[in-house]
């Protein structure tokens, strides 16, 4: 069941709905704020919208890298599992 959260991201108050636990929502908000604050520190002249877009791009880049790593690991695990099954079948 979705719960309403009143959050603050880079000074902007928002109401969001989530089925995540309170701690997870707080963790996500902290992470996003940290990413956005890093961008603000690197350039004082950006509008909040620009900061949000840059943060979204940075977070998405990190996510896609990790998704690729995860996919590679899953493929390796599948390949190794198939090899083990074949070895077990050949041993019987």
Phi, psi and omega in degrees: 000132182286143179239146179273135177235133172262113185240167176229121179238118182049044177082355180264125179273135181223151170251128180230156175250139179205148173263005178286159176293156180308315182297321180293318178299315179298321179295318179296316180298317178300315182299312180297316179299318179298316179298315182292321178295324175300318180292318179299319179297329182282338179203113183288343191267006182277144173284158181302321179298318178297318179298316181296317180294315179296319178297317178299319178295316180296315180295319179295319178300313178299316180299314182294324175298312180294324178297320177295317178298316179299317180296318178299317180295320178296319178295318178297317180296318178298314180299314180295321179298317178298320178297316180296317178299316179296318178297318180294316180296321180290332181282341182275000000 
